[in-house]
Amino acid sequence: MKESRYKRRESAKKERKIRRRRRLIISISIVCGFLLIAAAWGIRGVGTIAVDILNVTNELSRGSQKVRSLDFNGARKDLLRAEQNLLEVKLKLDHPIYQAAKRIPLFGNKITAIGMIASSEIEATRACLSLIDAARKFSGSRPTLEIRYSAEGIDLAQFREAMPYINQARDRLKKALKMKDKIIKEHAMSRADNSLEIYSKEIARLDQAINKAEKALNIIPAFLGSKKERRYFLAVQNNAKPRATGGVIEIYGILVASNGKLMLEKVEDVYKLQKENMPEALTTDEYRNRYYQFGGTSSWENSNISPDFPSVSNVILQLYESSTGEHLDGVIAIDLVGLKYLMEATGPIEIPSPDAVIDSGNIIKAVLSDGNRAQHENDGGKGDGASLLKEVARAVWHRFEIGDFKNRTLMPAKVIEALASKHMIVFSTDANEERIFCELGCGGILSDDYEDYLQVLVQNLGEDKGSTHINQAIEYDVSIKQNRSMRSKVIVTLKNNAPKTDSPSFALEEQSLSEKDKQKNVYLSVYVPGKSRLLGFAYDGKFGKPEIDHEKNKTIFSCYLNIPAGEEQKVSFVYENPYKASISGGPLSYCLKWQVQPTIEAPRIKINISHPAGYQVQQMTDGLTQDGRSVVANGALQKDALYTIVLKRKEMSWIEEFNAWMKKLAF
């Protein structure tokens, strides 16, 4: 009996164990099944949400682009739609299935990162909307930026009213940037992830836009005379005689700004300011050594042959004070293309003498034709040759005085376009204002803080009108070696499209050019990084030696050329760049700053950047494309450009690594 009871107990124990194991297996199977279902649903869902994020990122990018192009109605629609879609993505990620999938190591990191991208993009979207709210303080409910303007001048209150929204945009963007950086650092997502790559580029552009808006709103009221009356030298340049900042200064005016109201006191021919034995302006020794031979420190005609507008303005203000005894607060320079931009907003103007209607479509041709006529009929362009330009400048700025614009909504955009392309340049004697103008890109400063640099200038420092017709095509080849050193080649092709019947006349000062150079109608200068070593120079198929000079940490290769009408000439410079491509965290980075001379017709450029074997492009600036082991770009250069590429070590197969090792062994 006892044995029988013992066996029954043991049997019962075994059955209980079996039942417990069965229940455990069933439970584990249910959990695993649930996790597998969640994983499968999560894989599909994560893929769907990733596509949603990419689509929303593109919407944000379109909206941000419309903000920068001042299309505020279109931008608001895109941004509000992007914000709504991002909130829906956040709502989807709160679903229990996604919360469960977060516990799966394979998907948890990705889901968390997607949620953070959505949160970051929501803040960036709201930063864009804050920028639009700031613009509304200027334009109200109108679809684009419009400055409140009346006969009393520009309403400066609108700048103060917009600042809180700029600060709000800055705060929101800081949150967005903090989250984006955390995603890259903590969630193993690289910039190569499609949506994150697009978003990173867009948020960088948005950061620049907010910075520019913030700086502009801080200094514009004072520049317009909010604290005290300001008096500026208005330099009207004629591109018929090319100069580094646009064209020779033919007309000048004194522009008075008082509490937002702009008044043009007088408009005169600049040659009336020229005196015999004009004292030299005080400049640096380097500046004087470079430009004294052209009268660049004492002659109004050649006062703007340097591409560094702050230095040019220093000369202009000193020359004006020497001529009149009056100290001014700054310089505003504008050329024919700049006047054309402004006239797209002011509308056509009537000129009584000669009887003509001038508009944005014919201003350049009319002024150049008038100048050519005066060149042959009068006194080399110093009398009636400047009359039309004087009347146009007077009429355009009078429209500013009274706020009379045909298309008021176009005015801010056209002023911005003129400033961005350097057809209008600004200088202030206030050091803080001048620093910000240069940071905003409208101060015309000669940049000196980049690894690689290029600027090509074509000037006619003697001949009167012929260089108007010279078109530029510039090829730039740079080869980055394995040791990070760089060798560069610049090929400048200049074509004179003037009719062969044009016979240039010369109006030179004794100190301007040597006798042998008086019959040469082009002075070509190529600005490259300081301490660059010239390796080769050729022009017209012949080898030679150019002038070599220096300005603001730049080496300058220059030469005089004679290009008859209907002909072209190629000039090439080969040099060794003193800088090396920089290393940042492993990859190689290369940066080229290309500054442009403001001309009537923008130069055509072609860039070819060759990188060493064993590297591949990780990042590059918009506008660059990859062609084998080269990065290339071409087109018309309308404004200063910054080209950047980042190279990373190319991953090699074991066969390639073995071959590389064998090559090293052979050596």
Stockholm file with secondary structure:
# STOCKHOLM 1.0

chainA/1-667         MKESRYKRRESAKKERKIRRRRRLIISISIVCGFLLIAAAWGIRGVGTIAVDILNVTNELSRGSQKVRSLDFNGARKDLLRAEQNLLEVKLKLDHPIYQAAKRIPLFGNKITAIGMIASSEIEATRACLSLIDAARKFSGSRPTLEIRYSAEGIDLAQFREAMPYINQARDRLKKALKMKDKIIKEHAMSRADNSLEIYSKEIARLDQAINKAEKALNIIPAFLGSKKERRYFLAVQNNAKPRATGGVIEIYGILVASNGKLMLEKVEDVYKLQKENMPEALTTDEYRNRYYQFGGTSSWENSNISPDFPSVSNVILQLYESSTGEHLDGVIAIDLVGLKYLMEATGPIEIPSPDAVIDSGNIIKAVLSDGNRAQHENDGGKGDGASLLKEVARAVWHRFEIGDFKNRTLMPAKVIEALASKHMIVFSTDANEERIFCELGCGGILSDDYEDYLQVLVQNLGEDKGSTHINQAIEYDVSIKQNRSMRSKVIVTLKNNAPKTDSPSFALEEQSLSEKDKQKNVYLSVYVPGKSRLLGFAYDGKFGKPEIDHEKNKTIFSCYLNIPAGEEQKVSFVYENPYKASISGGPLSYCLKWQVQPTIEAPRIKINISHPAGYQVQQMTDGLTQDGRSVVANGALQKDALYTIVLKRKEMSWIEEFNAWMKKLAF
#=GR chainA/1-667 SS CHHHHHHHHHHHHHHHHHHHHHHHHHHHHHHHHHHHHHHHHHHHHHHHHHHHHHHHHHHHHHHHHHHHTTCHHHHHHHHHHHHHHHHHHHHHHTSHHHHHHTTSHHHHHHHHHHHHHHHHHHHHHHHHHHHHHHHHHHHTTSSSCCCCEETTEECTHHHHHHHHHHHHHHHHHHHHHHHHHHHHHHSCCCTTSHHHHHHHHHHHHHHHHHHHHHHHHHHHHHHTTSSSCEEEEEEEEEEEEEETTEEEEEEEEEEEEETTEEEEEEEEEGGGGCCTTCCCCCCCHHHHHHHGGGTTTTCSTTTTCSSCHHHHHHHHHHHHHHHHSCCCSEEEEECHHHHHHHHHHHCCEEETTTTEEECTTTHHHHHHHHHHHHHHHTTTTSSGGGHHHHHHHHHHHHHHHHTCCSSTTHHHHHHHHHHHTTSEEEEESSHHHHHHHHHHTCSCCCCCCCSEEEEEEEECSSBSSGGGGEEEEEEEEEEECTTSCEEEEEEEEEEECSCTTCCCCBCCCTTTSCGGGTTCCEEEEEEEETTCEEEEEEETTEECCCEEEEETTEEEEEEEECCCTTCEEEEEEEEEESSCCEESSSSEEEEEEEECCCCSSCCEEEEEEECCTTEEEEEECTTCEEETTEEEEEEECCSCEEEEEEEEECCCCHHHHHHHHHHHHHC
#=GC SS_cons         CHHHHHHHHHHHHHHHHHHHHHHHHHHHHHHHHHHHHHHHHHHHHHHHHHHHHHHHHHHHHHHHHHHHTTCHHHHHHHHHHHHHHHHHHHHHHTSHHHHHHTTSHHHHHHHHHHHHHHHHHHHHHHHHHHHHHHHHHHHTTSSSCCCCEETTEECTHHHHHHHHHHHHHHHHHHHHHHHHHHHHHHSCCCTTSHHHHHHHHHHHHHHHHHHHHHHHHHHHHHHTTSSSCEEEEEEEEEEEEEETTEEEEEEEEEEEEETTEEEEEEEEEGGGGCCTTCCCCCCCHHHHHHHGGGTTTTCSTTTTCSSCHHHHHHHHHHHHHHHHSCCCSEEEEECHHHHHHHHHHHCCEEETTTTEEECTTTHHHHHHHHHHHHHHHTTTTSSGGGHHHHHHHHHHHHHHHHTCCSSTTHHHHHHHHHHHTTSEEEEESSHHHHHHHHHHTCSCCCCCCCSEEEEEEEECSSBSSGGGGEEEEEEEEEEECTTSCEEEEEEEEEEECSCTTCCCCBCCCTTTSCGGGTTCCEEEEEEEETTCEEEEEEETTEECCCEEEEETTEEEEEEEECCCTTCEEEEEEEEEESSCCEESSSSEEEEEEEECCCCSSCCEEEEEEECCTTEEEEEECTTCEEETTEEEEEEECCSCEEEEEEEEECCCCHHHHHHHHHHHHHC
//
